[in-house]
């Protein structure tokens, strides 16, 4: 069967009305500027990113013969379209607070246009499958850890949990389409490396019980042969973590850095030469959500706990 989504799971768009507050509370996530800006920054990227995902899958739709997978593609497009609509409204609330949303959107669109112009449709689909895996494991982590939204504004907590739930529902669709029309594991691994390289550089997010730490096990699963994306279970770290700490990297940073260096070397050996132009233009890579969050914190005169003032020469 072409689809690996569990039988009986219906991927269908849900018409939601979250009635976001206007004005949006500036620090809606428990009064914490960093937690708030992290989610805000990701939200700004979603509308253009999800349109890219939709386009990447849609251009192969006529090559899929399996009626089940075709129905799931329809659900995937519908869900991503609704996500884009809700996050556009979210972005407008951020504009109303005075944030430079256009600057972030412009940079993301430039990279997407470059990707669509320079890369083959198969490569764009591989990037979509890889990044859908990242969003799915982040969504799973959010749903399993109440600390992410424990003190958040109710409407925004609902929006993020709805988005996370639907990401886990359709997480295998782009992967299944890719396997039907291309299937190259080499290209898929390269797409994952390109799409996540700069996340590794955001080292303050990899501390013990940090934002990205619980994702390591399920991230690495993607590089295994015969990776069963739809049936994948969260890693032990995600199941074990009971709270999330939003702080700089702790003393375990060096060991973690070495482990990723080893993984990167192994993936490079599997995927061939990786120092190609796609590294400079990998979708979302030079514009990670954390970099954007910190830029916006500085622009608004709000700083994470470890940055009490701007560094000389920085905005």
C-alpha positions, 0 to 999 in steps of 0.5 A: 500500500502506498500510504503508511498512515495508520488505517482508520486515521482520517486527515481532514481540515477542521474549520477553527475560530480561535478568536485571538485577542486584540491586542495580543498580549506582548508576553502571552506565554506565561509572561516569559518573553523568550518563550513567547517570541520563540512561538511568535517567530515560528508562526511568522514563518508558517504561512509561506512555509506551508504554501511551499509544502503544499506546492511541493506535494501538489505538483506530484498529485497526478502521479499517485494512483493509490486512492487512499494516498490521494485522499490523504493528499487532499486532507494534507493540503486542506490542513496546511491551508487552514494553518496558513490562514490562522497564522496570517491572522496571528502575524497581523496581531504581531504587526499591530504590536509594532514588530517587523514581521515584513522583514522576516517574511521577505527573507523567508520568501526570498529563500523559497523562491530561490529553492523553487527556481533552482532545485528540481521538483523532486528535491523540493519534495524531499525538503518538504518530507524532511521538514514535515518530520521536524515539525511533526516531532516538535508537535509531538513534544509540545503535546506531550509536555504541558510546560510549553503552554502551561501558563499561555493565553487560552486562545493561543494555547488552543491554536498551537495544540490544534496545529500540533495535532494536525501536524502529527496526523499528516506527518507521513503524507509528503514522505509517502508521496516522495517514496512513490515518485522518487524514493532516493534515500540519499536525496532525502538524507541530504535534504534533512541535513540541509534543512536542519544544519543551523538548528544544531548551531543554536546551541543554547536550545540543546541544554538538559531538558531544553527545547530541542534536546528531547527531539534527538532520538526521533530526529536521528531515526530519519536517517535509518533505512526503512524509516517508518515515519507514520508509526514512529514513536517518540524517543525516550527523552521525549517520554521522560521529560516532564518539564521544559527549561528555557535557559542557556546550554548547561555543562553537557554542551560539549558532549552533545556537540560531539555527538552531533559532529559524529552524526553529521559526519555519518550522514555526510558519508551517506549523502555524498558531498554536502558543501554545495549551494543548497547549504547556503539556501536551504529552506529556513536554515539561515533563518532559524526560529531562534535567531529570529526570536532573539533578533525580535527580542533585541529590537523590542528592547527585551532580552533573554535572561543571559543577555542583559544588554545588546552587544556593541554593534548589534541591533 
